[in-house]
Amino acid sequence: MAPQITIGNGLLLLGCGKMGSALLKGWLDSGVAPGAVWVIEPHPSDWLQASGVHLNEGVPEQAGIAILAVKPQMMRAALPGLAALGNGSTLFISIAAGTTIATLESVLGAQTPIVRVMPNTPAMVGRGISGLVGNAHTSAGQIAQARQLMQAVGEVVEMEHEGQIDAVTAVSGSGPAYVFHLIEALAAAGEAEGLSPDIAMQLARATVTGSGELAHRSSDSAGQLRINVTSPGGTTAAALAVLMEPETGFPALLRRAVKAAADRGRELGK
Ligand SMILES: NC(=O)c1ccc[n+]([C@@H]2O[C@H](COP(=O)([O-])OP(=O)(O)OC[C@H]3O[C@@H](n4cnc5c(N)ncnc54)[C@H](OP(=O)(O)O)[C@@H]3O)[C@@H](O)[C@H]2O)c1
């Protein structure tokens, strides 16, 4: 069970789209009182309007925590409205990809406690994973608060320094898209071997989600789970000989894909 969430003087959520809604739902489900939450969102969903939070009532004079969940390109326009909470005791938590702590400090004030977080979309089903890192002004207690908030939608790992956020983005932030593409590619390969498109997709989707669940529940390593389903000289071994080929298989391909994502993250952060 996720630990109890402590939000002190109320929680402000800026932007309540896909990720903001997933987070807010996790917090409310974990026992955060709707009356302690202020949300600013130009196009509130029906669910948000019925949630009981303070919706579009402006920025409260005080807030224990402010969560920034707008798109990175909206950040510069949205941040100045919150600057009054900067340089004080309000903990800012940003989930925006590519928006650096230095950028946030430049608008909110250099003394502002800031935690930068990279979540991922399985947060929508409570199975996300987030990497987080705080700036020099965050206390251990504030890092613990950020952890609690993100644990409402999944697992949390802490980075040693902000430079590692681009690698987190490239592995787990963007990673769900790689897995969805694996489903597409596996289904297409099944079609090429004579299956109907519907059956091929059903097989591919259930195989990826079922294997994910097995990996989640099992205490075996991923390597051991692979070995467990690979008989020497069998069909799985034949496929793995292709997939594990050092130059053309998964390892080299994913190394290139993850590097491309990390490089792009570094570029966006400039
Ligand atoms: N989705 C992911 O997988 C994922 C993963 C990691 C990190 N993130 C980060 O999470 C953040 C949110 O992503 P998302 O997918 O949830 O995007 P989203 O669905 O577009 O949500 C952003 C919301 O913020 C609203 N907004 C825009 N300007 C605003 C303002 N000035 N004040 C308050 N709200 C404003 C938008 O309203 P309008 O629609 O009217 O513009 C929208 O509802 C991004 O920074 C992204 O980098 C997302």
The ligand as a Tripos MOL2 file, in Angstrom:
@<TRIPOS>MOLECULE
LIG
   48    52     1     0     0
SMALL
NO_CHARGES

@<TRIPOS>ATOM
      1 N1          2.0000   11.6630  -20.8520 N.am      1 LIG1
      2 C1          3.1790   11.1240  -20.5750 C.2       1 LIG1
      3 O1          3.4840    9.9530  -20.8730 O.2       1 LIG1
      4 C2          4.2170   11.8780  -19.8300 C.ar      1 LIG1
      5 C3          5.3480   11.1990  -19.3650 C.ar      1 LIG1
      6 C4          6.3040   11.9240  -18.6680 C.ar      1 LIG1
      7 C5          6.1350   13.2780  -18.4750 C.ar      1 LIG1
      8 N2          5.0240   13.8960  -18.9610 N.ar      1 LIG1
      9 C6          4.9090   15.3350  -18.7650 C.3       1 LIG1
     10 O2          3.6960   15.6320  -18.1490 O.3       1 LIG1
     11 C7          3.2760   16.9210  -18.5550 C.3       1 LIG1
     12 C8          1.8230   16.8500  -18.9220 C.3       1 LIG1
     13 O3          1.6650   15.9300  -20.0180 O.3       1 LIG1
     14 P1          0.2560   15.3650  -20.4240 P.3       1 LIG1
     15 O4          0.4820   14.2250  -21.3170 O.co2     1 LIG1
     16 O5         -0.5980   15.2130  -19.2040 O.co2     1 LIG1
     17 O6         -0.2760   16.6310  -21.2950 O.3       1 LIG1
     18 P2         -1.7520   17.1480  -21.4860 P.3       1 LIG1
     19 O7         -2.7200   16.0050  -21.4540 O.co2     1 LIG1
     20 O8         -1.7430   18.0670  -22.6760 O.co2     1 LIG1
     21 O9         -2.0160   18.0080  -20.1590 O.3       1 LIG1
     22 C9         -1.5670   19.3140  -19.9590 C.3       1 LIG1
     23 C10        -2.7700   20.1250  -19.4810 C.3       1 LIG1
     24 O10        -2.3420   21.4230  -19.0610 O.3       1 LIG1
     25 C11        -3.2950   22.3820  -19.5160 C.3       1 LIG1
     26 N3         -2.7200   23.7260  -19.5930 N.ar      1 LIG1
     27 C12        -2.1510   24.3600  -20.6460 C.ar      1 LIG1
     28 N4         -1.7420   25.5960  -20.3020 N.ar      1 LIG1
     29 C13        -2.0440   25.7640  -18.9920 C.ar      1 LIG1
     30 C14        -1.8620   26.8230  -18.0600 C.ar      1 LIG1
     31 N5         -1.2660   27.9810  -18.4050 N.pl3     1 LIG1
     32 N6         -2.2950   26.6480  -16.8030 N.ar      1 LIG1
     33 C15        -2.8810   25.4880  -16.4280 C.ar      1 LIG1
     34 N7         -3.0850   24.4530  -17.2760 N.ar      1 LIG1
     35 C16        -2.6690   24.5820  -18.5340 C.ar      1 LIG1
     36 C17        -3.6880   21.8440  -20.8540 C.3       1 LIG1
     37 O11        -4.9000   22.4370  -21.2840 O.3       1 LIG1
     38 P3         -5.1600   22.5950  -22.8880 P.3       1 LIG1
     39 O12        -5.4280   21.2250  -23.3760 O.co2     1 LIG1
     40 O13        -6.3110   23.4950  -22.9370 O.co2     1 LIG1
     41 O14        -3.9100   23.1980  -23.4660 O.co2     1 LIG1
     42 C18        -3.8050   20.3450  -20.5770 C.3       1 LIG1
     43 O15        -5.0850   19.9870  -20.1120 O.3       1 LIG1
     44 C19         4.1650   17.3430  -19.7210 C.3       1 LIG1
     45 O16         5.0490   18.3460  -19.3000 O.3       1 LIG1
     46 C20         4.8980   16.0890  -20.0800 C.3       1 LIG1
     47 O17         6.2220   16.3640  -20.5090 O.3       1 LIG1
     48 C21         4.0620   13.2360  -19.6200 C.ar      1 LIG1
@<TRIPOS>BOND
     1     1     2 1
     2     2     3 2
     3     2     4 1
     4     4     5 ar
     5     4    48 ar
     6     5     6 ar
     7     6     7 ar
     8     7     8 ar
     9     8     9 1
    10     8    48 ar
    11     9    10 1
    12     9    46 1
    13    10    11 1
    14    11    12 1
    15    11    44 1
    16    12    13 1
    17    13    14 1
    18    14    15 2
    19    14    16 1
    20    14    17 1
    21    17    18 1
    22    18    19 2
    23    18    20 1
    24    18    21 1
    25    21    22 1
    26    22    23 1
    27    23    24 1
    28    23    42 1
    29    24    25 1
    30    25    26 1
    31    25    36 1
    32    26    27 ar
    33    26    35 ar
    34    27    28 ar
    35    28    29 ar
    36    29    30 ar
    37    29    35 ar
    38    30    31 1
    39    30    32 ar
    40    32    33 ar
    41    33    34 ar
    42    34    35 ar
    43    36    37 1
    44    36    42 1
    45    37    38 1
    46    38    39 2
    47    38    40 1
    48    38    41 1
    49    42    43 1
    50    44    45 1
    51    44    46 1
    52    46    47 1
@<TRIPOS>SUBSTRUCTURE
     1 LIG1         1 GROUP 0 **** ****
